Amino acid sequence: ALLLAVLLWAPWRALHGAPLTELSGDQDFQLFLQRNLEFTRKIRGDVAALQRVVCDTLQLCKEDELLLARQELDIAQAPLEQCHRRTFQAETCFSQIRAGLRIYHGSLATIRALLPGHAGLVETLQLDMANLSSNIQQQMEDLGLATVTYPTENQDPLPTFSSHFHHQVGGFFILANFQRFLETAYRALRHLASL
């Protein structure tokens, strides 16, 4: 756990010198950051609630116990390297956050199929994700930053699973990856708020 904490924290040491003076004093931008930090915290809590359901219902709780099964699955982590590079730029980080939210928004259909009794929580989570993405796009437009809008008709196909067990493990890893993604996005927003 200590190694994981060090690995997760290490890229953020490079951010403290990131040049973003044009954004740091903007009152509206700071308000945007504070609101969306709260929003991201709420989404993280909802993902954690779904992870607890997967643990309680399916008895899938520990990532290290599922590593062999994971090797058979094609569950990728949405990239966020633009949010912790030494040459940090809000524009590219925000674009990657929005792209990742779109990927996980689609992947949550796997969770809804896996946990039909919790479809309401999944739908709330998807709505919150769409709202967060929309907030980021609006802020980027307000700041005059280039935005990338992904067409909804070309969504990534949902992962397919060869067995019910693989579907369950796939759902576990989708949530675990999404939680890591949200941690990085949260840190990026918090870093911008501290400038």
Salt bridges, closest charged atoms under 4 A:
GLU38 OE2 - ARG41 NH1 2.30
ASP46 OD2 - LYS42 NZ 2.91
GLU63 OE2 - ARG70 NH1 3.55
GLU63 OE1 - ARG180 NH1 3.05
GLU72 OE1 - HIS166 NE2 3.08
ASP128 OD2 - LYS42 NZ 2.69
GLU183 OE2 - ARG44 NH2 2.91
